[in-house]
Amino acid sequence: MKVLVAPLDWGLGHATRCVPVIREFLNQGAEVELAVVRSNAALLREFFPNLRQRLAPSYNIVYPKHGYNMGLWLVKNGVHLRTVMNYEHSFAEEMVKRYHYDVLVSDNRFGFYSRGAKSVYMTHQRRIAFPKVLSAFEPLGMLWHASVMKRFDEVWVPDLPETPGYAAGLSHVKTCPVPVKYVGALSRFEGENLTAKSDTRYRFVAVVSGVEPARSRFENALRKTLVKIPGRHAIILGKPSLGVKSSNEQNLDLFTHLPDQQFAAVVNNAEWVISRGGYSTVMDMAVLGARCIFVPTPGQYEQVILGRDLAREGFAATIDESKFSTETLLATIGEKACVALPKPSDNNLLKNAVCELITNH
């Protein structure tokens, strides 16, 4: 069986959560190739240096600075979104025709399906959440996403089948136009030896991720805030294209990027981890057993919902970016000292989904 896996290029989270999916297909004897863009190619090459990469269309998304504009932004840029979807659908059809793929796995790529191959759509956000001021548009968002999923043969949800799971109401939706399979929490750290710790004990480890300009704005806020707090801190800048480089600024250790073993070692030796509240990050931190403070990306209301729900359950703390400061950070760790993400239990959900796909092909 020949499989082409295509993660969305809105940050690196979609690429990292595809890692266990790719590994499982390889473990079960499939031939796997990757549809990448320049922003995630280096990261996936680090994990799978021997897999062929094919250059896919990019969505080129820039999020608005203020989160409550996101719904209006989607309407405003609907023509661009539709253009990319049509282009990537043509790309998918051409890939199947030219290279004879049996299966296409799309991680949130809305148009990456083909009539000539089994097409799987992976998403944790079956419900597209809107802020209260735009809540009237949420049913329309649900209908639109259902129309996207309808073009695929299966929908895979990277969450636990039991509610609330990690994504709660975002992933647990009653109806879907095609068969749905919950494949468990997906993390690039699954199956890795995660017991090692770095030589340095950090008070805070900050993980920068996402798309520009929000990524750089978050990095700058972290630098200004952490340098004022006593103790040693680390910032992982999330720039795999620059390779593995490190530098020091006052009480900060800066890393452009860290391979998984080193990343896990740094996180394992941190009192707290500060990061965006993207779903892939939540799953990674759960596997690592980190104590987290999530700072949702403005413009990604999904992260606000995730952070809010995790905080309500006592699993994590959350701070709005507009309120992020030395004072609010120190106050938060004082109030939320006992938060802890639950570790995902071992299951064969992903293994079974891949096995069934291969068996029924």
Secondary structure, 3 states (H helix, E strand, C coil): CEEEEEECCCCCHHHHHHHHHHHHHHHCCCEEEEEECHHHHHHHHHHCCCCCEEECCCCCCCCCCCHHHHHHHHHHCHHHHHHHHHHHHHHHHHHHHHHCCCEEEEECCCCCCCCCCEEEEECCCCCCCCCHHHHHHHHHHHHHHHHHHCCCCEEEECCCCCCCCCCHHHCCCCCCCCCEEECCCCCCCCCCCCCCCCCCCEEEEEECCCCCCHHHHHHHHHHHHHCCCCCCEEEECCCHHHCCCEEEECCEEEECCCCHHHHHHHHHCEEEEEECCCHHHHHHHHHHCCCEEECCCCCCHHHHHHHHHHHHCCCCEECCHHHCCHHHHHHHHHHCCCCCCCCCCCCCHHHHHHHHHHHCC
